[in-house]
Amino acid sequence: MFDNIIIFGGKPIDPVYLSDQIAMEKKVFSYSKPFFSHLLFWFVFVFYAISLTYFISPATFNFPVLVRNHILAVALFYFLYLVVLPNFNAKKNIILGVLLIPIAFTLFFAVGWLLKEGLNQHTISTFSISTYRTEILRRILVFNEYFIYALGYWFAIRFMHKQVEKRRVEEEKLLIEIKYLKAQINPHFLYNTLSYFYSKILPHDEEVADGIASLTDMMRYSLEFSTDKEGFVSIEKEVDQLNNLIKINQLRYSNRLAIQFSVNGSMEGFRIMPHLLITLVENAFKHGDMLDNEHPVTICLDIDARHIAFSVHNKKRSGVRELSTNIGLNNIRSRLKFVYGDHYKFNIKDEDHFFTVEILLLIP
């Protein structure tokens, strides 16, 4: 109850408001820092280039023209980096990216020519390819130079982002493992206590004893499940715990829960990330209306040689609902990305009265 209150200076602070403020400050900082870094870099770069030109050829030195050319080249750099190259991130946009390259050169040449003509007070009608062939070749060389700059910077930023994302996912995985280890300490005592209760209740109430046995089995799975070197468990074991979860909740509600659980295909030989399916079903039990026979909770597992598909569809509970932070679903998304890379799909469909979550694991 008191976990969501932060006391600062004797006053309670809403943690959601505090996190929003921190996020906003980080966002402003993330935009301002690169802007000033880029501004400083280009100032030093242009100053160096213009100074070098002056020392090499002071007789033909023209400061306004040099500044104009460098500003135009820097604008070309950002057009290539921000508009052209991002299209190569997605396969569908590669053609657009290729088409934008000659468009970028045409704009670069046209703007440069218009600025030059304006400064020289000439007319565009004097333009001819033969007369200004040297100018065209020079523009091509400048375009190629800044295209290489933009391409190198684009690859460097992509590599850095991937490293940061990889480190973030690894840190989240480590945090999950630490939380899991902490959660193991007290449940061992509870596990032993449940085993004692089972032996005492079995002679008097077989149904309750069966529920305790299912709960004990789930705890054993959570505390002692064995994984392979990739951290996977047998899908049969995960499904067994789903059945235990359903059995326990049916016992709580005197077998009045409307649940349809189907498995299509053979589970033999397939392994998945542990607690993946259970977490999704627990979410349905937590927020769903389980007593509506016309709209039962539908749990479906489909398996074939190419994929494992799992979906949970439930009607939302009416009235006052338990506040959802989506932490469980967000953790699943992070774990899926870390474990399966690009070989998965995770879709959530949140409607007015129904909630559906779907996972598709692609088998390479």
C-alpha positions as CSV (number, residue, x, y, z in Angstrom):
1,M,0.0,0.0,0.0
2,F,2.8,2.4,0.9
3,D,5.2,1.2,-1.8
4,N,3.8,3.9,-4.2
5,I,4.5,6.9,-1.9
6,I,7.8,8.8,-2.0
7,I,8.6,11.2,0.8
8,F,10.7,14.2,-0.2
9,G,11.2,17.2,2.1
10,G,8.4,15.9,4.3
11,K,5.9,15.9,1.4
12,P,4.5,12.9,-0.5
13,I,5.3,12.9,-4.2
14,D,3.4,10.9,-6.8
15,P,6.0,8.5,-8.3
16,V,4.2,8.6,-11.7
17,Y,4.6,12.4,-11.8
18,L,8.2,12.2,-10.7
19,S,9.0,9.6,-13.3
20,D,7.3,11.7,-16.0
21,Q,9.4,14.8,-14.9
22,I,12.6,12.8,-15.1
23,A,11.7,11.4,-18.5
24,M,10.9,14.8,-19.8
25,E,14.2,16.2,-18.5
26,K,16.1,13.3,-20.1
27,K,14.3,13.9,-23.4
28,V,15.2,17.6,-23.4
29,F,18.8,16.7,-22.5
30,S,19.0,14.0,-25.2
31,Y,18.0,16.5,-27.9
32,S,20.1,19.5,-26.7
33,K,23.3,17.6,-26.1
34,P,23.7,16.2,-29.7
35,F,22.6,19.6,-31.2
36,F,25.4,21.5,-29.5
37,S,27.9,18.8,-30.1
38,H,27.1,18.9,-33.9
39,L,27.2,22.7,-33.9
40,L,30.6,22.7,-32.3
41,F,31.9,20.0,-34.6
42,W,30.9,21.8,-37.8
43,F,32.1,25.1,-36.5
44,V,35.6,23.6,-35.9
45,F,35.5,21.7,-39.2
46,V,34.4,24.7,-41.3
47,F,36.9,27.0,-39.6
48,Y,39.7,24.5,-40.2
49,A,38.7,24.0,-43.9
50,I,38.5,27.7,-44.6
51,S,41.8,28.5,-42.8
52,L,43.5,25.7,-44.8
53,T,42.2,27.2,-48.0
54,Y,43.5,30.6,-47.1
55,F,47.0,29.3,-46.4
56,I,47.1,27.2,-49.6
57,S,45.7,29.9,-52.0
58,P,45.4,33.3,-50.4
59,A,45.2,35.0,-53.8
60,T,41.9,33.4,-54.7
61,F,40.5,33.3,-51.2
62,N,36.8,34.3,-51.1
63,F,35.4,34.0,-47.6
64,P,31.6,34.5,-48.4
65,V,31.7,31.9,-51.2
66,L,33.6,29.4,-49.0
67,V,31.1,29.8,-46.1
68,R,28.2,29.4,-48.5
69,N,29.6,26.2,-50.0
70,H,30.3,24.7,-46.6
71,I,26.8,25.5,-45.3
72,L,25.3,23.9,-48.4
73,A,27.5,20.8,-47.9
74,V,26.5,20.5,-44.2
75,A,22.8,20.8,-45.3
76,L,23.5,18.0,-47.8
77,F,25.0,15.9,-45.1
78,Y,21.9,16.1,-42.9
79,F,19.6,15.6,-45.8
80,L,21.4,12.4,-46.6
81,Y,21.6,11.2,-43.0
82,L,18.0,12.2,-41.9
83,V,16.0,11.7,-45.1
84,V,17.8,9.4,-47.5
85,L,19.7,6.8,-45.5
86,P,16.9,5.9,-43.0
87,N,15.0,4.3,-45.8
88,F,17.6,1.6,-45.9
89,N,16.6,0.4,-42.5
90,A,13.5,-1.2,-43.9
91,K,13.5,-3.5,-47.0
92,K,10.3,-2.0,-48.3
93,N,11.9,1.5,-48.5
94,I,15.2,0.6,-50.1
95,I,13.9,1.5,-53.6
96,L,12.8,4.9,-52.2
97,G,16.2,5.4,-50.7
98,V,17.9,4.6,-54.0
99,L,15.7,7.1,-55.9
100,L,16.3,9.8,-53.3
101,I,20.1,9.7,-54.0
102,P,19.9,11.3,-57.4
103,I,17.2,13.7,-56.2
104,A,19.5,14.8,-53.4
105,F,22.3,15.4,-55.9
106,T,19.9,17.4,-58.1
107,L,18.8,19.6,-55.2
108,F,22.4,20.1,-54.1
109,F,23.5,21.1,-57.5
110,A,20.5,23.3,-58.2
111,V,20.6,25.2,-54.9
112,G,24.4,25.7,-55.3
113,W,24.0,26.9,-58.8
114,L,21.2,29.4,-57.9
115,L,23.2,30.7,-55.0
116,K,26.3,31.1,-57.2
117,E,24.3,32.9,-59.9
118,G,22.7,35.2,-57.4
119,L,26.1,36.2,-56.0
120,N,27.6,36.7,-59.4
121,Q,24.5,38.4,-60.7
122,H,24.4,36.2,-63.8
123,T,21.4,34.6,-65.4
124,I,20.6,30.9,-65.5
125,S,20.2,31.1,-69.2
126,T,23.9,31.2,-69.6
127,F,24.1,27.6,-68.3
128,S,25.4,24.9,-70.5
129,I,26.9,21.5,-69.7
130,S,29.9,22.0,-71.9
131,T,30.7,25.4,-70.4
132,Y,30.3,24.3,-66.8
133,R,31.5,20.7,-67.0
134,T,34.2,21.5,-64.4
135,E,31.6,22.9,-62.0
136,I,29.4,19.7,-62.4
137,L,32.4,17.4,-61.7
138,R,33.3,19.5,-58.7
139,R,29.8,19.2,-57.3
140,I,29.9,15.4,-57.9
141,L,33.1,15.1,-55.9
142,V,31.7,17.2,-53.0
143,F,28.5,15.2,-53.1
144,N,30.4,11.9,-53.0
145,E,32.6,13.2,-50.1
146,Y,29.6,14.2,-47.9
147,F,27.7,11.1,-48.9
148,I,30.6,9.0,-47.5
149,Y,30.6,11.2,-44.3
150,A,26.8,10.7,-43.8
151,L,27.1,7.0,-44.6
152,G,29.9,6.5,-42.1
153,Y,28.1,8.5,-39.4
154,W,24.8,6.6,-40.0
155,F,26.5,3.2,-39.6
156,A,28.3,4.4,-36.5
157,I,25.1,5.6,-34.9
158,R,23.3,2.4,-35.8
159,F,26.1,0.3,-34.3
160,M,26.0,2.4,-31.1
161,H,22.2,2.1,-30.8
162,K,22.4,-1.7,-31.2
163,Q,25.1,-1.9,-28.5
164,V,23.0,0.2,-26.2
165,E,19.9,-1.8,-26.8
166,K,21.8,-5.0,-26.3
167,R,23.2,-3.8,-23.0
168,R,19.8,-2.6,-21.9
169,V,18.2,-6.0,-22.7
170,E,21.1,-7.8,-20.9
171,E,20.6,-5.6,-17.8
172,E,16.9,-6.3,-17.8
173,K,17.5,-10.0,-18.0
174,L,20.0,-9.8,-15.1
175,L,17.4,-7.8,-13.1
176,I,14.8,-10.5,-13.8
177,E,17.2,-13.2,-12.7
178,I,18.0,-11.3,-9.5
179,K,14.3,-10.8,-8.7
180,Y,13.7,-14.5,-9.4
181,L,16.5,-15.5,-7.0
182,K,15.1,-13.2,-4.3
183,A,11.7,-14.7,-4.8
184,Q,13.0,-18.2,-4.3
185,I,14.0,-17.6,-0.6
186,N,10.7,-17.6,1.2
187,P,8.7,-19.9,-1.1
188,H,10.8,-22.9,-0.1
189,F,9.3,-22.7,3.4
190,L,5.8,-22.3,1.8
191,Y,6.5,-25.3,-0.5
192,N,7.4,-27.6,2.5
193,T,4.4,-26.3,4.4
194,L,2.0,-27.1,1.6
195,S,3.4,-30.6,1.3
196,Y,2.6,-31.0,5.0
197,F,-0.9,-29.7,4.6
198,Y,-1.5,-32.1,1.7
199,S,-0.6,-35.1,3.7
200,K,-2.9,-34.0,6.5
201,I,-6.0,-33.0,4.4
202,L,-5.9,-35.9,1.9
203,P,-7.8,-38.4,4.2
204,H,-10.6,-35.8,4.8
205,D,-11.1,-33.8,1.6
206,E,-9.6,-35.3,-1.6
207,E,-10.6,-32.3,-3.8
208,V,-8.9,-29.7,-1.6
209,A,-5.9,-32.0,-1.3
210,D,-5.8,-32.3,-5.1
211,G,-5.7,-28.4,-5.3
212,I,-2.9,-28.3,-2.8
213,A,-1.0,-30.9,-4.8
214,S,-1.5,-28.8,-8.0
215,L,-0.2,-25.7,-6.2
216,T,2.7,-27.6,-4.8
217,D,3.6,-28.9,-8.3
218,M,3.5,-25.3,-9.6
219,M,5.8,-24.1,-6.9
220,R,8.2,-27.0,-7.6
221,Y,8.2,-26.0,-11.3
222,S,8.9,-22.3,-10.4
223,L,11.7,-23.2,-7.9
224,E,13.3,-26.2,-9.4
225,F,12.6,-26.3,-13.1
226,S,15.5,-27.5,-15.2
227,T,16.4,-25.8,-18.4
228,D,18.8,-26.6,-21.2
229,K,21.9,-24.6,-22.1
230,E,19.7,-22.0,-23.9
231,G,17.4,-21.6,-20.9
232,F,14.4,-23.4,-22.4
233,V,12.0,-25.9,-20.8
234,S,9.9,-28.6,-22.3
235,I,6.6,-27.2,-23.5
236,E,4.8,-30.2,-22.0
237,K,5.9,-29.0,-18.5
238,E,4.7,-25.5,-19.2
239,V,1.3,-26.8,-20.3
240,D,1.1,-29.0,-17.2
241,Q,1.5,-25.9,-15.1
242,L,-1.2,-24.2,-17.1
243,N,-3.6,-27.1,-16.3
244,N,-2.6,-26.8,-12.6
245,L,-3.3,-23.0,-12.7
246,I,-6.7,-23.6,-14.2
247,K,-7.5,-26.4,-11.8
248,I,-6.6,-24.3,-8.8
249,N,-8.8,-21.4,-9.9
250,Q,-11.7,-23.7,-10.7
251,L,-11.4,-25.0,-7.2
252,R,-11.5,-21.5,-5.8
253,Y,-14.7,-20.7,-7.8
254,S,-16.4,-24.2,-7.4
255,N,-15.8,-25.1,-11.0
256,R,-17.9,-22.2,-12.3
257,L,-15.1,-20.6,-14.5
258,A,-15.8,-20.5,-18.2
259,I,-12.5,-21.6,-19.7
260,Q,-11.7,-23.3,-23.0
261,F,-8.1,-24.6,-23.3
262,S,-7.1,-26.4,-26.5
263,V,-3.8,-27.8,-27.8
264,N,-3.4,-28.5,-31.5
265,G,-0.4,-30.5,-32.7
266,S,2.2,-32.6,-31.0
267,M,4.2,-31.0,-28.1
268,E,7.0,-33.7,-28.2
269,G,10.5,-32.3,-28.7
270,F,9.5,-28.6,-28.5
271,R,11.0,-26.3,-25.9
272,I,10.2,-22.7,-25.0
273,M,11.1,-19.9,-22.6
274,P,9.9,-20.8,-19.1
275,H,6.8,-19.1,-17.5
276,L,6.0,-17.6,-20.9
277,L,2.5,-19.1,-21.3
278,I,1.7,-19.1,-17.6
279,T,2.2,-15.3,-17.3
280,L,-0.3,-14.6,-20.1
281,V,-2.9,-16.8,-18.6
282,E,-2.4,-15.4,-15.1
283,N,-3.0,-11.9,-16.7
284,A,-6.4,-13.2,-18.0
285,F,-7.3,-14.5,-14.5
286,K,-6.3,-11.2,-12.9
287,H,-8.2,-8.9,-15.2
288,G,-10.8,-11.0,-17.1
289,D,-14.4,-11.9,-16.5
290,M,-14.1,-15.7,-15.9
291,L,-17.8,-16.3,-15.1
292,D,-19.5,-15.4,-18.4
293,N,-20.4,-18.7,-20.1
294,E,-21.3,-16.8,-23.3
295,H,-17.8,-15.3,-23.5
296,P,-15.4,-17.9,-22.0
297,V,-11.7,-17.3,-21.7
298,T,-10.2,-18.9,-24.8
299,I,-6.7,-20.3,-24.5
300,C,-5.2,-21.9,-27.6
301,L,-1.9,-23.5,-28.3
302,D,-1.0,-24.5,-31.9
303,I,2.2,-26.3,-32.8
304,D,3.6,-27.4,-36.1
305,A,7.1,-27.8,-37.6
306,R,7.4,-24.1,-38.4
307,H,6.0,-22.3,-35.5
308,I,4.4,-22.3,-32.0
309,A,1.4,-20.0,-31.7
310,F,-0.3,-19.2,-28.3
311,S,-3.2,-16.9,-27.7
312,V,-5.4,-15.9,-24.8
313,H,-8.7,-14.1,-25.4
314,N,-10.8,-12.9,-22.5
315,K,-13.7,-10.6,-21.7
316,K,-12.8,-7.7,-19.5
317,R,-14.1,-7.6,-16.0
318,S,-16.9,-5.0,-15.5
319,G,-17.1,-2.5,-12.7
320,V,-14.1,-1.5,-10.7
321,R,-11.0,-3.1,-12.3
322,E,-7.6,-3.8,-10.8
323,L,-5.1,-1.2,-12.0
324,S,-2.8,-2.7,-14.6
325,T,0.8,-1.5,-15.0
326,N,1.5,-3.9,-17.9
327,I,4.8,-4.7,-16.2
328,G,4.3,-8.5,-16.8
329,L,3.5,-8.0,-20.5
330,N,6.4,-5.6,-21.0
331,N,8.8,-8.0,-19.3
332,I,7.6,-10.8,-21.6
333,R,8.3,-8.5,-24.6
334,S,11.8,-7.8,-23.4
335,R,12.5,-11.5,-22.7
336,L,11.2,-12.5,-26.1
337,K,13.4,-10.0,-27.9
338,F,16.4,-11.1,-25.9
339,V,15.8,-14.9,-26.3
340,Y,14.2,-15.1,-29.8
341,G,15.7,-12.1,-31.5
342,D,13.7,-11.6,-34.7
343,H,12.0,-15.0,-34.6
344,Y,8.9,-14.0,-32.8
345,K,5.8,-11.9,-33.0
346,F,4.0,-10.4,-29.9
347,N,0.6,-8.8,-30.5
348,I,-1.8,-7.2,-28.0
349,K,-5.4,-6.3,-29.0
350,D,-7.0,-4.1,-26.3
351,E,-10.6,-3.5,-27.1
352,D,-13.5,-1.9,-25.1
353,H,-14.8,-5.2,-23.7
354,F,-12.2,-7.8,-24.8
355,F,-8.5,-8.3,-24.4
356,T,-6.4,-10.6,-26.6
357,V,-2.7,-11.4,-26.5
358,E,-0.9,-13.5,-29.1
359,I,2.6,-14.9,-29.4
360,L,4.1,-16.5,-32.5
361,L,7.4,-18.2,-32.0
362,L,9.1,-19.0,-35.4
363,I,11.2,-22.1,-35.6
364,P,14.2,-21.5,-37.8
